[in-house]
Amino acid sequence: MKKRLRNILIRISFGIASVVGLTTLSSYTPEEGMFPLNYLNITQLKNAGLKLDAKDIFNPGKVSLTDALVKVGGCTGSFISDNGLIITNHHCVYGNVARLSTPEQNYLENGFVAKTRKDELPVSMPCKITQSYEDVSDRVLKGTSEANTPAERMNIIAGNIKGIVAEEKLKHSDLDIQVSEMFVGKSYTLFRYIYLKDVRLVMAPPLTVGQFGGDTDNWEWPRHNGDFSLVRAYVGPDGKPAPYSENNIPYTPKNKLKVNPAGTQDGDFVFIMGYPGRTFRHESGAFLDFQKKVQLPTIQSFFKQYIDWMKQLSANDEGKRLSFARNIQWMENVEKNYRGKMQGLRRTRIVKDRIDQDMALKTEYKKGTAEGKHANEVVARIHKIWSDRLNYGPLYFYSGTFTNQSAYFKLFDLMNRVNLQIEEHPEQKDSFMITFQNRAKKIFKPIDIELEKKTYKALINGIRKFSSSANGPLTEKEISKISNSKLWDADKLNVWIEKNPKKLLKSKDILISLHKDLLVIRTMAIQKWSAAELELKSLMPQYINFREDYLKSQFIPDANSTLRLTYGYIRGYSPNDGENHYPYTSLDGVFEKANTLPDYRLPKPVQDKLRQTNVPGIFKDPKTGKIVVGILYNMDTTGGNSGSPVLNDKGELIGINFDRSFTATINDYAWNEKYSRSIGVDIRYALYVLKYISEADDIIAEMGVNL
């Protein structure tokens, strides 16, 4: 109790969620933390409500829950049958379903169910299964003490990692090997993964079920969408991972999750295992200030503009809408997430409290000693780097990050590199030309010219706006010349790439000349950012050590797409004054919202299938008697946890995680019981959709469920 009280007082004092312990792992605050498996405290988990032992969760060489977990694409999934059947989120397979769809055979709109295994469709979603891991920090950092510059240090680290991976691949040629940075420049873990390349779509609900609510409800609660889908992993006839082949057979996982259709009740203990993407809980106050003032608003604004362009251009074109669908979904998700983070950083004291903490560390830590002076210098330098980035950050994003949205900018960047190579090594001109053609063809796959025009002009204007040494916005004369450029003829441009690359490389077209005029400015911004990044990577290990010592704490490594566990409870919340949320939603809410807004579109045939009579009681919330759709819980999740299984105290599947509440988008920087809530589709609704919408009783039987 005393430890608990001290932890609460420290949290109040500093207002940060990264203070997760005092002196030992046993003092971690319950419900908080994306724990690597070697950080788990089984006693604490059992006290919180878990009915499993540590070996049931991870047991190298033997079967455990870890063997049922899979990183599928950029999401998480879990095996739910002996025949490689994986359940994940609909939004995780969305782009692949859109790619497989045509206006005539629209799987995205109408849903998809493979009646036999021969009907399952290949998707680009390779799977990774964590087999084992070990700490390799000493090996990775070997020789870094002899480095004279940040660049030398990072080169040594990169070389050591490359050597470790090569050595491991000789031992385990059948596995995927990865060394992950747990604490920047300080701690590294080697992971060995089983890597499955052949993955096929088994089932996706109709768009109006899987994405019901669209962007309107994204990052919001209450939710009423059936955000789940099923894929299947395959291996070669010899049982080893292999590329797609009609002769491949379903993968037999070492373990699968038991599906519990009984669901949960308010207050039940639950936990999640998955592959959360990236968090930033140990960064400086200056980093958070940069996020608040520059990075979040700059990216959010550009993405919003780009989304609007795609929607306008595809409004009356179903084929174009399908081609844009994946990008719109991804960008809408990020854009709204960033708006949530911006709101969270404005509404909380996270930035101020972290800056105050940094200032205390800078002035009070071991005051009067050489180590204290060094801490002062480290904190001051980190803050100076981020302060400088406040000035050139927007220019960096327009110079590099945003140019990824433009095939033309990528093509012109490639042309500049090739021209420089030819100038420096004219004897290799033919080789460089062949390389240019091959890369240009990949860049210039089918694109939307109208979207490219808008993006190109926005990039030029953005770079000019945020650079003190460039011209102002595009003039009417320049805009007119841009509009009349011959390079907007994609067919002609492809012919030049294929037949006459020399002519293209020497072209003085307005698009190329405007791009070239800004090349020095862009290059300087990118180089300045990169140099600062190298210095930060050398400073951050020291900063983290000082903070841990100053706070008398042991930090949990930030999420980094490696396997983590988080736990908590089915729990409602009150995000705003006078607003209280029950932790379950029902099918009644679907019908209440239906067709009131475009994002709530629900065609009559789908409604008719959802409106069932004499429904088995197992689908219903015992408290309300209504068919359960969504669930809410206070677990600590972030991007990459999409598709993660929500498990009960016995490790049984009771839901599929797919989102956070708007107030919990700030989880990337801090977690708080008051506003951090994650959202899942209840397994009862997944089964309901499978039975009544998809009419897939055979799949339900394969899952081992008897309704």
C-alpha positions in Angstrom: 0.0 0.0 0.0 2.8 2.4 0.8 4.5 1.7 -2.5 1.2 2.3 -4.3 0.7 5.6 -2.5 4.3 6.7 -3.3 3.8 5.9 -6.9 0.6 7.9 -7.1 2.3 10.9 -5.5 5.1 10.7 -8.0 2.7 10.5 -10.9 0.8 13.6 -9.6 4.0 15.5 -9.0 5.4 15.0 -12.6 2.2 14.3 -14.5 3.8 11.7 -16.7 2.9 8.1 -17.4 6.5 6.9 -17.9 7.0 6.8 -14.2 6.0 3.2 -13.8 7.9 2.0 -10.8 10.1 3.1 -7.9 12.8 0.5 -7.2 11.5 -2.8 -8.5 9.2 -4.2 -11.1 6.7 -5.2 -8.5 5.8 -1.5 -8.0 4.5 -1.0 -11.6 1.1 0.7 -11.6 -1.6 -1.8 -12.6 -3.4 -1.3 -16.0 -0.5 0.7 -17.4 2.4 -0.3 -19.6 3.1 -2.1 -22.9 5.3 -4.7 -21.2 7.9 -6.7 -23.1 7.6 -10.3 -22.0 10.8 -10.1 -19.9 9.3 -7.2 -17.9 6.2 -9.1 -16.8 5.6 -9.5 -13.1 3.4 -12.6 -12.9 2.6 -11.9 -9.2 1.2 -8.5 -10.0 -0.8 -9.9 -13.0 -2.3 -12.6 -10.8 -3.1 -10.0 -8.1 -4.9 -8.0 -10.9 -7.0 -11.0 -11.9 -5.0 -13.3 -14.2 -5.6 -17.0 -13.8 -2.6 -18.2 -15.9 1.0 -18.8 -15.0 4.1 -17.2 -16.6 4.8 -20.3 -18.6 1.3 -20.2 -20.1 2.1 -16.8 -21.6 5.7 -17.4 -22.9 7.6 -20.7 -22.6 10.6 -21.0 -25.0 10.7 -24.5 -26.5 7.2 -25.3 -25.3 3.7 -24.2 -26.2 2.3 -21.0 -24.8 0.0 -18.1 -25.8 2.8 -16.4 -27.7 2.6 -19.1 -30.3 -0.9 -18.1 -31.1 0.0 -14.5 -31.7 1.1 -13.2 -35.1 2.2 -9.9 -36.6 0.1 -9.7 -39.7 1.2 -6.9 -42.1 1.3 -3.8 -39.9 -1.3 -5.2 -37.4 -1.7 -8.0 -34.9 -3.7 -11.2 -35.4 -4.2 -14.5 -33.6 -4.6 -18.1 -34.7 -8.1 -19.4 -34.0 -7.9 -22.8 -35.7 -5.5 -25.7 -36.3 -5.6 -24.8 -40.0 -3.9 -21.4 -39.9 -7.0 -19.3 -39.6 -6.2 -15.8 -38.3 -8.6 -13.2 -36.9 -7.6 -9.5 -37.2 -9.2 -6.2 -38.0 -11.2 -5.4 -41.2 -9.3 -2.1 -41.4 -6.0 -4.1 -41.5 -7.2 -6.0 -44.7 -9.1 -3.0 -46.1 -6.4 -2.0 -48.6 -6.0 -5.6 -49.9 -9.8 -6.0 -50.2 -9.9 -2.7 -52.2 -7.1 -4.0 -54.4 -9.0 -7.2 -55.1 -12.2 -5.4 -55.9 -13.6 -4.0 -59.1 -16.7 -2.0 -59.8 -18.2 -5.3 -61.1 -16.9 -7.5 -58.3 -16.9 -5.2 -55.3 -15.7 -7.2 -52.3 -15.0 -4.0 -50.4 -18.6 -2.9 -50.6 -20.4 -6.3 -50.5 -18.0 -8.3 -48.3 -16.3 -11.6 -49.1 -16.5 -15.2 -47.9 -14.5 -18.0 -49.4 -16.8 -21.0 -49.6 -13.9 -23.4 -50.0 -10.1 -23.0 -49.5 -9.7 -22.8 -53.2 -11.7 -19.6 -53.2 -9.4 -17.8 -50.7 -7.7 -14.9 -52.3 -3.9 -14.0 -52.0 -3.2 -10.8 -50.0 0.0 -8.9 -49.3 0.1 -9.5 -45.5 3.1 -11.5 -44.5 3.0 -13.0 -41.0 5.6 -13.1 -38.3 5.4 -15.3 -35.2 7.8 -14.6 -32.3 9.8 -17.8 -31.6 12.5 -16.5 -29.2 14.4 -13.4 -28.1 17.5 -12.5 -26.2 19.3 -9.3 -25.0 22.2 -8.4 -27.2 22.9 -4.9 -25.9 26.6 -5.6 -25.1 27.2 -7.0 -28.5 25.5 -4.1 -30.3 27.3 -1.5 -28.3 30.7 -3.1 -28.4 33.3 -0.5 -29.5 31.0 2.5 -29.2 33.0 4.0 -26.4 35.9 4.5 -28.8 33.7 6.6 -31.2 34.7 10.3 -31.6 31.4 11.5 -33.2 27.7 10.6 -33.1 28.0 9.4 -36.8 30.9 7.1 -35.9 28.9 5.7 -32.9 25.9 5.0 -35.1 28.0 3.3 -37.8 29.6 1.0 -35.2 26.1 0.1 -33.9 24.8 -0.5 -37.4 27.8 -2.7 -38.2 27.5 -4.7 -35.1 23.8 -5.3 -35.7 24.5 -6.3 -39.3 27.1 -8.8 -38.0 24.7 -10.3 -35.4 21.9 -10.7 -37.9 24.3 -12.4 -40.4 25.6 -14.7 -37.7 22.0 -15.6 -36.7 20.9 -16.3 -40.2 23.7 -18.8 -40.6 22.3 -20.6 -37.5 18.7 -20.2 -38.4 18.3 -19.9 -42.2 14.6 -20.7 -41.9 13.8 -17.8 -39.6 13.5 -14.0 -39.9 16.0 -12.3 -37.7 15.6 -8.8 -36.4 17.5 -6.7 -33.8 15.2 -4.1 -32.2 16.2 -1.0 -30.3 14.5 -1.0 -26.9 16.1 2.2 -25.6 17.7 4.4 -28.1 21.5 3.8 -28.2 21.3 1.9 -25.0 19.4 -1.4 -25.1 18.8 -3.9 -27.9 17.0 -7.3 -28.2 17.4 -10.0 -30.8 14.1 -11.5 -32.1 13.7 -14.7 -34.1 10.6 -14.9 -36.1 8.8 -17.6 -38.2 8.0 -15.7 -41.4 5.0 -16.8 -43.4 4.7 -15.3 -46.9 1.5 -16.9 -48.3 -1.5 -15.4 -46.7 -5.1 -15.4 -48.2 -8.3 -13.6 -47.5 -11.0 -15.9 -46.0 -13.7 -13.5 -44.9 -14.3 -9.7 -44.9 -17.7 -8.2 -43.8 -19.5 -5.7 -46.1 -18.0 -2.2 -45.8 -21.1 -1.0 -44.2 -20.6 -3.4 -41.3 -16.8 -3.5 -41.0 -16.3 0.2 -41.4 -19.8 1.4 -40.1 -19.3 4.9 -38.8 -16.3 5.6 -41.1 -14.3 8.7 -40.2 -17.2 10.2 -38.2 -16.8 7.5 -35.5 -13.0 6.9 -36.0 -11.2 7.3 -32.6 -14.6 7.7 -30.9 -16.8 5.9 -28.4 -19.5 4.7 -28.6 -18.7 2.5 -31.6 -20.9 0.1 -33.6 -18.7 -1.4 -36.3 -17.8 -5.0 -36.9 -14.1 -4.3 -37.4 -12.8 -7.8 -38.0 -11.8 -10.1 -40.8 -10.3 -13.5 -41.3 -7.2 -14.6 -43.3 -5.3 -17.9 -43.5 -1.6 -18.6 -43.5 -0.2 -21.2 -45.8 3.2 -23.0 -46.1 4.7 -25.3 -48.7 3.9 -29.0 -49.0 7.0 -29.7 -46.9 5.5 -27.6 -44.0 8.1 -24.8 -44.5 7.4 -21.1 -45.3 7.0 -20.6 -49.0 5.7 -18.0 -51.5 2.2 -18.3 -52.8 1.5 -21.5 -54.7 -1.7 -23.5 -55.4 0.1 -26.5 -54.0 0.6 -24.9 -50.6 -1.2 -26.2 -47.5 -2.6 -24.4 -44.4 -0.1 -23.6 -41.7 -0.5 -25.6 -38.5 0.3 -23.2 -35.6 1.8 -24.5 -32.4 -1.1 -23.0 -30.5 -4.4 -21.4 -31.2 -6.7 -19.2 -29.0 -9.9 -20.7 -27.6 -12.9 -18.5 -28.6 -15.1 -17.8 -25.6 -18.6 -16.7 -27.0 -19.8 -16.0 -23.4 -18.0 -12.6 -23.6 -17.3 -10.5 -20.5 -19.1 -8.3 -17.9 -18.3 -4.8 -16.7 -15.3 -4.8 -14.5 -13.8 -8.1 -15.7 -10.0 -8.5 -15.9 -8.7 -8.6 -19.5 -5.4 -8.4 -21.2 -4.0 -7.9 -24.7 -0.9 -9.4 -26.4 0.2 -7.7 -29.7 2.7 -5.7 -31.6 2.2 -2.0 -30.7 4.0 0.3 -33.2 5.7 3.3 -31.6 5.4 5.3 -28.4 7.5 8.3 -27.1 7.2 8.2 -23.4 10.8 8.8 -22.5 11.4 11.8 -24.7 12.3 15.3 -23.4 9.9 18.1 -22.8 11.4 19.9 -25.8 10.4 16.9 -28.0 6.8 17.1 -26.8 6.8 20.9 -27.3 7.9 20.3 -31.0 5.2 17.7 -31.4 2.6 20.2 -30.1 3.7 23.3 -32.0 5.1 21.9 -35.3 5.0 18.2 -36.2 1.4 17.3 -35.4 -0.3 20.5 -36.9 2.0 20.5 -40.0 1.3 16.9 -40.9 -2.4 17.0 -39.9 -2.9 20.0 -42.1 -1.2 18.5 -45.2 -3.0 15.2 -44.8 -6.4 16.9 -44.5 -5.8 18.7 -47.7 -4.6 15.6 -49.5 -7.7 13.6 -48.3 -10.0 16.3 -49.5 -8.3 16.2 -53.0 -8.8 12.4 -53.2 -12.4 12.5 -52.2 -13.2 15.3 -54.6 -11.5 13.5 -57.5 -13.2 10.2 -56.8 -16.7 11.5 -55.9 -18.3 10.2 -59.1 -15.8 7.5 -60.1 -16.1 4.1 -58.4 -12.9 2.8 -60.0 -11.0 5.8 -58.8 -12.6 5.5 -55.3 -11.4 1.9 -55.0 -7.9 2.9 -56.1 -7.8 5.7 -53.5 -9.5 3.7 -50.8 -6.4 2.4 -49.0 -4.7 5.7 -49.0 -7.8 7.6 -47.8 -8.4 5.2 -45.0 -4.8 5.3 -43.8 -4.5 9.1 -44.1 -7.9 9.7 -42.4 -6.8 7.5 -39.5 -3.5 9.4 -39.1 -5.1 12.9 -39.6 -7.8 12.3 -36.9 -5.2 10.7 -34.6 -3.1 13.8 -34.8 -6.0 16.0 -34.1 -6.7 14.0 -31.0 -3.0 14.3 -29.9 -3.1 18.0 -30.5 -6.2 18.3 -28.3 -4.7 16.1 -25.6 -1.5 18.1 -25.5 -3.5 21.3 -25.2 -5.9 19.9 -22.5 -3.3 18.3 -20.3 -0.1 19.4 -18.5 2.0 16.7 -20.2 4.3 19.2 -22.1 4.7 21.7 -19.2 5.3 19.0 -16.6 7.9 17.3 -18.7 9.7 20.6 -19.4 9.5 21.4 -15.7 10.9 17.9 -14.9 13.8 18.5 -17.4 14.6 21.8 -15.8 14.7 20.2 -12.4 16.9 17.4 -13.7 19.1 20.1 -15.3 19.6 22.1 -12.2 19.1 19.8 -9.2 20.5 16.4 -10.3 23.7 15.8 -8.2 24.2 19.5 -8.0 27.8 20.6 -7.6 29.2 17.4 -9.0 30.8 16.6 -12.4 28.0 14.2 -13.2 25.4 16.9 -12.3 27.2 19.3 -14.6 27.2 16.7 -17.4 23.5 16.1 -16.9 22.9 19.8 -17.2 24.8 19.9 -20.5 23.0 16.9 -22.0 19.5 18.3 -21.1 20.5 21.8 -22.4 21.8 20.4 -25.7 18.7 18.2 -26.3 16.4 21.3 -25.7 18.6 23.4 -28.0 18.2 20.8 -30.9 14.5 20.7 -30.6 14.3 24.5 -30.2 16.1 24.8 -33.5 13.8 22.3 -35.1 10.8 24.6 -34.3 12.2 26.9 -36.9 13.1 24.5 -39.7 10.7 21.6 -39.0 8.0 22.5 -41.4 10.5 23.0 -44.2 11.9 19.5 -43.4 8.5 17.9 -43.7 7.7 19.6 -47.0 11.2 18.9 -48.3 11.2 15.2 -47.5 8.3 13.5 -45.7 5.5 14.9 -47.9 7.3 14.4 -51.2 6.6 10.7 -50.7 3.0 11.5 -51.8 4.2 12.7 -55.2 5.5 10.3 -57.9 6.8 13.4 -59.8 8.9 14.6 -56.9 10.3 11.2 -56.5 11.0 10.9 -60.2 12.8 14.3 -60.2 14.8 13.4 -57.1 15.9 10.3 -58.9 16.8 12.3 -62.0 19.0 14.7 -60.0 20.8 11.8 -58.4 21.5 10.1 -61.7 22.7 13.3 -63.3 25.1 13.8 -60.5 26.4 10.2 -60.8 26.9 10.7 -64.6 28.7 13.9 -64.0 31.1 12.3 -61.4 31.5 9.0 -63.3 30.8 9.5 -67.0 32.4 6.2 -67.8 29.5 4.4 -66.0 26.8 6.4 -67.9 25.1 3.4 -69.5 24.9 1.6 -66.2 23.4 4.6 -64.5 20.9 5.0 -67.3 19.7 1.4 -66.9 19.3 1.9 -63.2 17.4 5.1 -63.8 15.0 3.4 -66.2 14.3 0.5 -63.8 13.7 2.7 -60.8 11.7 5.3 -62.8 9.3 2.5 -63.9 8.6 1.5 -60.3 8.0 5.1 -59.3 5.8 5.8 -62.3 3.3 3.0 -61.9 -0.3 4.1 -62.7 -1.0 7.4 -61.0 -3.7 10.1 -60.9 -2.5 13.1 -62.8 -4.9 15.6 -61.3 -3.9 14.5 -57.8 -0.2 14.9 -58.9 -0.8 18.4 -60.1 -2.3 19.5 -56.8 0.4 17.8 -54.8 3.2 19.2 -56.9 2.0 22.8 -56.5 1.4 22.3 -52.8 4.9 21.0 -52.3 6.6 23.8 -54.2 4.5 26.4 -52.3 5.2 24.8 -49.0 9.0 24.7 -49.5 9.0 28.3 -50.6 6.7 29.4 -47.7 8.9 27.9 -45.0 12.3 28.8 -46.4 13.7 32.3 -45.8 15.9 32.1 -48.9 13.3 31.0 -51.5 10.8 32.9 -53.6 7.2 33.5 -52.4 4.2 31.5 -53.5 3.8 30.4 -57.1 2.9 33.3 -59.4 0.0 33.2 -61.8 2.5 33.0 -64.6 4.3 30.0 -63.0 1.0 28.3 -62.3 0.0 28.8 -66.0 3.3 27.2 -67.1 2.9 24.3 -64.7 -0.6 23.6 -66.0 0.7 23.5 -69.6 3.7 21.3 -69.0 4.0 18.4 -71.4 5.2 16.2 -68.6 1.6 15.8 -67.3 1.1 13.5 -70.3 1.8 10.3 -68.4 1.9 8.1 -71.5 4.4 10.4 -73.1 6.5 10.5 -69.9 6.5 6.7 -69.8 7.7 6.5 -73.4 10.6 8.9 -72.6 11.5 6.8 -69.6 11.5 3.6 -71.7 12.8 4.9 -75.1 14.6 8.2 -74.5 15.8 8.6 -70.9 18.6 10.9 -72.0 16.1 13.5 -73.3 14.2 13.4 -70.0 17.4 13.8 -68.0 18.3 16.9 -70.0 14.8 18.4 -70.0 14.3 22.0 -68.8 10.5 21.7 -68.4 9.0 24.0 -65.8 8.2 21.1 -63.5 11.8 20.0 -63.4 13.3 23.5 -63.2 11.1 24.6 -60.3 12.0 21.4 -58.5 15.7 21.9 -59.2 15.7 25.5 -58.0 14.7 24.3 -54.5 17.0 21.3 -54.4 19.7 23.0 -52.4 17.2 24.3 -49.8 15.6 20.9 -49.5 19.0 19.1 -49.2 20.2 21.5 -46.5 17.0 21.0 -44.4 17.2 17.2 -44.7 20.9 17.2 -43.9 20.4 19.5 -40.9 17.7 17.2 -39.6 19.7 14.1 -40.1 22.8 15.5 -38.3 20.7 16.6 -35.4 19.1 13.1 -35.3 22.5 11.5 -35.0 23.4 13.8 -32.1 20.1 13.0 -30.4 20.8 9.3 -30.6 24.1 9.8 -28.8 22.5 12.1 -26.1 19.3 10.1 -25.4 20.9 7.1 -23.7 22.6 9.5 -21.2 19.3 11.5 -20.8 17.4 8.3 -20.0 20.0 7.1 -17.5 19.9 10.5 -15.7 16.1 10.5 -15.6 15.9 6.9 -14.2 18.5 7.7 -11.6 16.8 11.1 -10.7 13.3 9.5 -10.5 14.6 6.3 -8.8 12.6 4.4 -11.5 13.0 1.6 -14.0 11.4 2.6 -17.3 9.4 0.2 -19.6 10.9 0.4 -23.1 8.8 2.4 -25.6 6.7 0.3 -27.9 8.6 -0.6 -31.1 6.5 -3.2 -33.0 7.8 -6.1 -30.8 5.6 -8.4 -28.8 4.0 -6.7 -25.7 1.4 -7.4 -23.1 -0.9 -4.9 -21.5 -3.7 -5.5 -19.0 -6.7 -3.8 -17.4 -10.4 -4.1 -17.0 -13.6 -3.7 -19.0 -14.5 -0.2 -17.9 -16.5 2.8 -18.9 -15.3 6.4 -18.4 -16.3 10.1 -18.3 -14.1 12.0 -20.9 -16.0 15.2 -20.6 -18.2 17.0 -18.0 -21.6 15.3 -17.7 -20.6 12.6 -20.2 -20.6 9.0 -18.9 -20.1 5.9 -21.0 -21.1 2.3 -20.4 -18.4 -0.1 -21.7 -20.7 -2.0 -24.1 -22.6 -0.9 -27.2 -25.4 -2.9 -28.8 -27.0 -3.6 -32.2 -29.8 -1.1 -31.2 -27.1 1.7 -31.7 -26.4 0.5 -35.2 -30.1 0.9 -36.2 -30.3 4.3 -34.4 -27.4 5.6 -36.4 -28.3 3.9 -39.7 -28.4 6.3 -42.7 -28.5 9.5 -40.6 -25.1 10.4 -42.0 -23.1 9.2 -45.1 -20.6 7.3 -42.8 -23.7 5.5 -41.3 -24.8 4.1 -44.6 -26.5 0.8 -44.1 -28.3 -0.7 -47.1 -31.6 -2.5 -46.5 -30.3 -6.0 -47.4 -27.7 -5.6 -44.7 -30.2 -4.3 -42.2 -32.5 -7.2 -42.9 -29.8 -9.7 -42.2 -28.9 -7.9 -39.0 -32.5 -7.8 -37.8 -32.8 -11.4 -36.5 -35.5 -12.8 -34.3 -35.1 -15.6 -31.8 -31.4 -14.8 -31.4 -29.5 -17.1 -29.0 -29.0 -15.5 -25.6 -25.2 -16.0 -25.9 -25.0 -12.9 -28.2 -26.6 -10.7 -25.6 -25.3 -8.5 -22.7 -26.9 -10.1 -19.6 -27.4 -6.7 -18.0 -29.3 -5.1 -20.9 -30.5 -8.1 -22.9 -29.2 -6.4 -26.1 -26.9 -7.9 -28.7 -23.4 -6.7 -27.9 -21.3 -5.0 -30.6 -18.4 -3.0 -29.1 -16.4 -3.2 -25.8 -14.4 -0.6 -23.9 -11.5 -1.2 -21.6 -8.7 0.8 -19.9 -5.7 -1.0 -21.4 -2.6 0.7 -22.7 -2.6 0.3 -26.5 -1.3 2.2 -29.6 -1.0 1.8 -33.3 0.0 -1.8 -34.2 -2.3 -3.2 -31.6 -5.0 -3.2 -34.3 -6.2 -6.7 -34.5 -4.8 -7.7 -31.1 -6.8 -10.3 -29.3 -8.6 -9.1 -26.2 -8.3 -12.1 -23.7 -10.1 -12.9 -20.5 -8.4 -14.1 -17.3 -8.0 -17.6 -18.7 -6.4 -16.4 -22.0 -9.5 -17.0 -24.0 -10.5 -14.7 -27.0 -13.4 -12.4 -26.1 -12.8 -9.5 -28.5 -10.6 -8.0 -31.2 -8.9 -4.6 -30.4 -9.3 -2.0 -33.1 -9.1 1.5 -31.8 -8.7 4.0 -29.0 -11.0 6.8 -27.8 -10.2 10.3 -29.1 -8.8 11.3 -25.7 -6.5 8.2 -25.7 -4.7 9.2 -29.0 -2.3 10.8 -26.5 -1.3 7.3 -25.4 1.8 7.7 -27.6 3.1 10.2 -25.1 1.4 9.3 -21.8 -1.2 7.0 -20.4 -3.8 8.0 -17.8 -6.7 6.0 -16.3 -9.0 9.0 -16.6 -8.9 9.4 -20.3 -7.1 6.4 -21.8 -9.6 3.9 -23.2 -9.2 1.3 -26.0 -12.0 -0.1 -28.1 -12.7 -3.6 -29.5 -15.3 -5.5 -31.4 -16.9 -8.0 -29.0 -16.4 -11.6 -30.1 -20.1 -12.1 -29.8 -20.7 -9.6 -32.6 -18.0 -11.1 -34.7 -19.8 -14.5 -34.4 -23.2 -12.8 -35.1 -21.9 -11.2 -38.3 -20.3 -14.5 -39.4 -23.5 -16.4 -38.8 -26.2 -13.9 -40.1 -24.4 -11.6 -42.6 -21.7 -13.9 -44.0 -23.6 -17.1 -43.5 -20.3 -18.8 -42.7 -21.3 -21.6 -40.3 -18.4 -23.7 -41.5 -16.0 -21.0 -40.4 -17.7 -20.8 -37.0 -17.3 -24.6 -36.7 -13.6 -24.3 -37.6 -13.2 -21.8 -34.8 -14.5 -24.5 -32.4 -17.6 -22.6 -31.5 -21.0 -24.2 -31.0 -23.7 -21.6 -30.9 
